[in-house]
Amino acid sequence: MKPRFLLATAALACQPVLAAEKEATAPKKDAPSIEVVFVLDTTGSMGGLLDGAKRKIWAIVNDLAKGKPTPKIKMGLVAYRDRRDQYVTQVEPLSANLDAVYEKLLALRADGGGDGPEDVLGALDDAVTKGGWSKTPRTLRIMFLVGDAPPHTDYQDVPPYPKTVQKAVVQGIKINTIRCGGDAQTGEAWQRIAQLGEGKFFTIDQTGGVQAVETPFDRSIAELQARIDGSVLAYGAKASEARADMARGKAFMSAAPAAAMAARAEFKSKAGFSEEKDLLSAVDSGKVALDKVADETLPESLKGKSLKEKEAELAKTREERSELKSRMAELAKKREAYLAEQAAKSPAKKEGFDAKVSETLREQAGAIGIKY
């Protein structure tokens, strides 16, 4: 048995390492923030773009997370069509729960349209007024308008886009525009909106131009992350939210592309668990003391147990997570090497939806001191 002073010394020696590791992978409370709302045309001609967005949105998130200092990230969606379609707009306000936003993105389908102009004006107005933008200092507020058809200019019950764009700029929101395909009217409107919105204008292939590379390791990584997701010890006021998060993670396994889920796992491995939703994370961080947590707010597996039994349960979960994360880290290295090898053989073109979004965000993030 080791002397107590040696154990204590070893524990103290680990603390700076753990602190540095946590600092490197998690945003600080005063870290800069990035808020991004995607305003997406979801009419029938946009199927390729939507599919590409579903495959690459987590890769975009991972790219954003590489900024120094590490930013807090929120995303939102405004899906739009036209007034004779199934819906005009569907709004998912900005949220730090990226799984919830991705769930909405996965549910979008390309349908309707076919008659030229769409209700772009209504979509822009909803994005500005219903997007859930914060007033937090040192926040990059960005909008991406993505579509292949020009706006209706004959609708009188929505403000013209110059007025809406001006409202956005006053709130510190930049508007970037991405035209899919080569429609001249769309290009003219998109360029003007980007100019007024202090953003950038791009044209990409009608299909979205996304190059998604599958690897032999994607599915295994996704499955390991699903098991980690399922280890959440939901507690307290946000227990129901934690359980909803677990349900989403499980549903993604059958609904989402494997490459997207591997990219999601990369982000999750760095972000960790919410201390407000996961009891183990809350205890390990010192946010709560296990013996002070009311029994009725505990996970079902811990209710009615002694403190010693609770500690043993947490220790078991901690060990299981550690093993799963270790296995996933090994596979992640292999995946990274595979992607690098494929990129060397066939360098990716920087003309697709994901490339243009990441390029723009990296550039505009410099305004709030984020470097890449």
matplotlib code that plots the C-alpha trace (Angstrom):
import matplotlib.pyplot as plt

x = [0.0, 1.3, 1.9, -0.9, 1.5, 2.5, -1.1, -1.9, 1.2, 0.1, -3.4, -2.1, 0.2, -2.7, -4.8, -2.9, -3.1, -6.8, -7.4, -5.4, -7.2, -10.6, -9.5, -8.4, -11.6, -14.4, -15.3, -14.8, -17.7, -16.4, -15.5, -16.6, -19.8, -20.8, -24.5, -25.4, -28.8, -29.2, -32.1, -32.7, -34.9, -36.5, -38.4, -38.0, -34.9, -32.9, -32.6, -28.9, -28.1, -30.2, -28.6, -25.1, -26.0, -27.1, -23.8, -21.5, -23.1, -21.1, -17.9, -18.7, -19.3, -15.9, -14.2, -15.7, -14.7, -11.0, -11.0, -8.8, -10.2, -12.7, -16.1, -19.5, -21.6, -25.3, -27.2, -30.7, -32.7, -35.3, -36.7, -38.8, -40.9, -43.8, -47.4, -48.9, -46.7, -47.1, -45.5, -44.1, -41.5, -40.4, -38.3, -35.9, -34.5, -30.8, -29.8, -26.7, -28.3, -26.9, -28.5, -31.9, -31.1, -29.7, -32.9, -34.9, -32.4, -32.7, -36.5, -36.4, -37.4, -37.1, -40.6, -42.9, -41.9, -41.5, -43.0, -40.0, -39.8, -40.2, -41.1, -37.5, -38.8, -40.8, -37.9, -35.5, -37.9, -38.5, -34.8, -34.2, -37.3, -37.7, -34.2, -33.6, -30.5, -28.7, -27.5, -24.4, -21.2, -18.4, -20.8, -20.5, -24.0, -24.2, -26.9, -26.6, -29.3, -29.2, -31.4, -31.8, -34.8, -35.4, -37.7, -41.3, -41.5, -45.3, -46.1, -47.3, -47.6, -43.8, -41.2, -38.9, -35.5, -33.6, -35.7, -35.2, -31.5, -31.1, -32.9, -30.4, -27.4, -28.6, -28.7, -25.1, -26.2, -24.2, -26.0, -24.1, -25.8, -25.2, -26.8, -27.3, -27.0, -26.8, -30.2, -29.5, -32.4, -31.4, -27.8, -28.8, -30.9, -28.4, -25.5, -27.6, -28.7, -25.1, -23.9, -26.5, -26.0, -22.2, -21.7, -20.4, -22.0, -21.1, -22.4, -22.1, -23.3, -27.1, -26.5, -24.6, -21.1, -20.5, -17.8, -18.5, -16.0, -17.1, -14.5, -14.4, -14.5, -17.5, -20.1, -18.1, -17.3, -21.0, -22.0, -19.5, -20.7, -24.3, -23.2, -21.6, -24.8, -26.8, -24.7, -26.1, -27.3, -30.2, -31.0, -32.4, -34.5, -33.2, -33.6, -36.4, -34.1, -31.3, -33.6, -34.7, -31.1, -30.5, -33.5, -32.2, -28.8, -30.4, -32.6, -29.7, -28.1, -30.8, -31.6, -28.3, -25.3, -22.5, -19.9, -22.0, -22.3, -18.6, -18.1, -20.7, -18.8, -15.7, -17.5, -19.1, -15.8, -14.5, -17.7, -18.4, -21.6, -23.7, -23.2, -26.8, -28.1, -25.6, -25.1, -21.6, -20.3, -21.8, -20.2, -16.8, -16.7, -17.7, -20.9, -22.9, -22.1, -23.6, -24.8, -26.7, -28.7, -32.4, -33.4, -36.4, -34.2, -31.8, -31.8, -34.1, -31.0, -29.8, -33.0, -33.3, -29.7, -27.1, -24.3, -21.8, -24.0, -24.4, -20.7, -20.1, -22.7, -21.0, -17.6, -18.9, -20.3, -17.0, -15.0, -17.3, -17.2, -13.4, -13.1, -15.5, -13.8, -10.4, -11.7, -13.2, -10.0, -8.1, -10.7, -10.7, -7.0, -7.5, -10.3, -8.2, -5.4, -7.8, -9.3, -5.8, -4.8, -7.9, -7.4, -3.8, -5.1, -7.9, -7.7, -11.2, -12.5, -13.3, -16.4, -19.1, -21.7, -19.6, -16.4, -17.9, -19.7, -16.5, -14.4, -16.7, -17.2, -13.4, -12.9, -15.7, -14.9, -11.8, -14.1, -14.5, -11.0, -11.2, -8.3, -8.0]
y = [0.0, 3.5, 6.0, 8.6, 11.5, 9.9, 9.4, 13.0, 14.2, 12.2, 13.6, 17.1, 16.5, 15.4, 18.5, 20.9, 18.4, 17.8, 21.5, 22.2, 19.5, 20.9, 24.4, 23.2, 21.4, 23.5, 27.1, 29.4, 31.3, 34.6, 33.0, 34.6, 33.2, 32.4, 32.4, 31.0, 30.8, 28.9, 30.2, 27.3, 27.0, 23.6, 23.4, 20.4, 21.6, 21.8, 18.1, 17.9, 20.9, 19.6, 16.2, 17.8, 20.0, 16.9, 15.2, 18.1, 20.3, 18.5, 19.0, 22.7, 22.7, 21.0, 23.5, 26.4, 24.7, 24.9, 28.6, 30.2, 31.0, 28.2, 29.8, 28.9, 27.8, 28.2, 27.3, 27.9, 27.1, 28.8, 26.5, 28.3, 27.6, 29.6, 30.4, 27.7, 25.0, 22.8, 25.6, 29.0, 28.9, 26.6, 28.3, 26.6, 29.4, 29.6, 26.9, 25.6, 22.2, 21.3, 17.9, 19.5, 21.7, 18.7, 16.8, 19.5, 19.6, 15.8, 16.1, 18.6, 17.3, 19.0, 19.4, 21.9, 25.0, 24.8, 28.2, 30.4, 33.0, 31.8, 33.7, 34.8, 38.0, 36.2, 33.8, 36.7, 38.6, 35.4, 34.8, 38.3, 38.6, 35.0, 33.7, 34.1, 36.3, 37.2, 40.6, 39.1, 41.1, 39.6, 37.5, 36.9, 36.9, 35.4, 34.4, 32.3, 32.6, 29.6, 29.1, 28.9, 31.1, 34.9, 36.5, 37.3, 41.1, 41.2, 40.2, 43.4, 42.1, 41.5, 44.2, 44.5, 42.9, 46.2, 47.1, 43.6, 43.6, 47.0, 45.7, 42.8, 45.1, 47.3, 44.1, 43.3, 40.4, 39.8, 38.2, 36.0, 34.6, 31.3, 30.9, 27.3, 27.1, 30.0, 31.7, 35.4, 36.9, 35.0, 36.1, 39.8, 39.6, 37.6, 39.9, 42.9, 41.3, 40.4, 43.8, 45.5, 42.8, 43.5, 39.8, 37.8, 36.3, 32.9, 30.7, 26.9, 24.0, 23.3, 20.1, 21.8, 20.7, 18.8, 16.1, 13.7, 11.0, 7.8, 5.8, 2.2, 3.6, 5.9, 3.4, 2.0, 5.5, 6.4, 3.3, 4.0, 7.6, 6.3, 4.1, 7.1, 9.2, 6.4, 6.6, 10.0, 10.1, 12.4, 14.4, 17.6, 20.2, 19.3, 15.5, 15.5, 17.4, 15.0, 12.0, 13.8, 14.2, 10.5, 9.7, 11.9, 10.3, 6.9, 8.0, 9.5, 6.0, 5.0, 8.4, 10.1, 9.4, 7.5, 10.1, 12.8, 10.8, 10.2, 14.0, 14.5, 12.1, 14.2, 17.3, 15.5, 14.1, 17.6, 19.2, 16.5, 16.3, 19.2, 19.6, 20.7, 17.4, 14.7, 13.9, 12.4, 15.5, 17.7, 15.7, 15.4, 19.2, 20.0, 21.7, 19.5, 17.2, 13.8, 13.6, 16.9, 15.9, 15.3, 11.7, 12.6, 14.5, 11.6, 9.1, 6.1, 3.9, 5.8, 6.6, 5.1, 4.0, 4.7, 7.2, 4.4, 2.6, 5.9, 6.5, 2.9, 3.5, 6.7, 5.0, 2.3, 4.7, 6.8, 3.7, 2.6, 6.0, 6.1, 2.8, 3.8, 7.1, 5.4, 3.0, 5.8, 7.9, 5.0, 4.8, 8.5, 8.5, 5.8, 7.8, 11.0, 9.1, 7.6, 11.0, 12.5, 9.7, 10.2, 13.9, 13.4, 11.2, 13.5, 17.0, 18.3, 21.3, 24.3, 25.2, 23.3, 24.5, 23.3, 24.8, 28.2, 28.3, 27.3, 29.8, 32.6, 31.9, 31.6, 35.0, 36.8, 35.4, 37.6, 40.5, 39.2, 38.0, 34.4, 33.1, 29.9]
z = [0.0, -0.9, 1.9, 2.1, 1.4, -1.9, -2.9, -2.0, -4.0, -7.0, -6.8, -6.7, -9.6, -11.7, -11.0, -13.3, -16.1, -15.7, -15.4, -18.6, -20.4, -19.4, -20.4, -23.8, -24.7, -23.1, -23.6, -20.7, -19.3, -20.8, -24.1, -27.4, -28.9, -32.5, -33.4, -36.9, -38.5, -41.8, -43.9, -46.3, -49.4, -49.0, -52.3, -54.6, -56.4, -53.2, -52.4, -53.1, -50.9, -48.0, -48.2, -48.2, -45.2, -43.2, -44.0, -43.3, -40.6, -37.8, -39.8, -39.9, -36.1, -35.5, -37.7, -35.7, -32.4, -33.4, -32.9, -30.2, -27.8, -28.1, -28.9, -27.6, -30.5, -31.2, -34.3, -35.7, -38.8, -40.9, -43.7, -46.3, -49.4, -50.7, -49.9, -52.0, -50.5, -47.4, -45.3, -45.8, -43.0, -40.2, -37.6, -35.1, -33.0, -32.0, -29.5, -27.8, -28.0, -31.4, -31.3, -31.2, -34.2, -36.1, -35.4, -37.2, -40.1, -40.5, -40.7, -43.6, -47.0, -50.4, -51.9, -53.5, -55.4, -59.2, -60.0, -59.8, -56.9, -53.3, -50.1, -49.3, -47.8, -45.2, -44.4, -43.9, -41.7, -39.6, -39.3, -37.9, -35.7, -34.5, -34.7, -31.0, -31.3, -28.1, -27.0, -25.4, -26.0, -28.1, -30.1, -33.9, -35.3, -38.8, -41.2, -44.3, -46.9, -49.2, -52.2, -56.0, -56.6, -56.3, -53.8, -54.5, -54.6, -55.0, -51.4, -49.6, -46.0, -45.5, -45.5, -48.6, -48.0, -47.8, -44.7, -43.1, -43.8, -42.3, -39.2, -39.1, -39.4, -36.6, -34.4, -35.4, -37.7, -40.9, -43.8, -46.2, -49.3, -51.2, -54.6, -55.7, -59.5, -61.9, -61.9, -62.8, -60.9, -57.8, -58.2, -58.5, -55.4, -53.4, -54.2, -53.1, -49.9, -49.0, -49.8, -47.7, -45.0, -44.8, -45.7, -48.7, -51.8, -53.2, -56.0, -55.7, -57.7, -57.7, -55.8, -53.0, -54.1, -50.9, -50.9, -48.0, -47.5, -45.7, -43.8, -42.5, -39.0, -39.0, -37.9, -35.1, -33.8, -34.0, -32.1, -29.3, -29.0, -28.8, -25.8, -24.2, -24.8, -23.2, -20.0, -19.0, -15.4, -15.8, -12.7, -11.4, -13.1, -16.6, -16.3, -18.9, -21.3, -20.7, -21.5, -24.7, -25.6, -25.2, -27.3, -30.1, -30.0, -30.4, -33.2, -35.1, -35.5, -38.0, -39.5, -40.0, -42.3, -40.6, -41.5, -39.9, -36.7, -36.6, -36.9, -34.2, -31.9, -32.5, -31.2, -28.3, -27.1, -26.7, -25.4, -22.8, -20.7, -19.4, -15.7, -15.5, -17.0, -16.0, -12.4, -12.8, -14.6, -11.9, -9.1, -10.8, -11.5, -7.9, -9.0, -6.6, -3.7, -4.1, -0.5, -0.9, -4.0, -3.1, -3.6, -5.8, -8.3, -8.7, -11.7, -11.1, -10.7, -7.7, -5.8, -2.3, -2.2, 0.4, -0.3, -0.6, -3.2, -5.1, -5.2, -6.4, -9.2, -10.3, -10.2, -12.5, -15.0, -14.9, -15.6, -18.5, -20.1, -19.8, -21.6, -24.3, -24.9, -25.1, -27.7, -29.6, -29.5, -31.1, -33.9, -34.3, -35.0, -37.7, -39.2, -39.3, -41.0, -43.5, -44.4, -44.8, -47.1, -49.2, -49.3, -50.6, -53.4, -54.3, -52.8, -52.0, -54.0, -51.9, -53.8, -51.9, -49.3, -46.3, -47.6, -48.3, -44.9, -42.9, -44.9, -44.3, -40.6, -40.0, -41.7, -40.0, -36.6, -36.5, -35.8, -32.2, -31.7, -32.7, -34.6, -36.7]

ax = plt.figure().add_subplot(projection="3d")
ax.plot(x, y, z, "-o")
ax.set_aspect("equal")
plt.show()
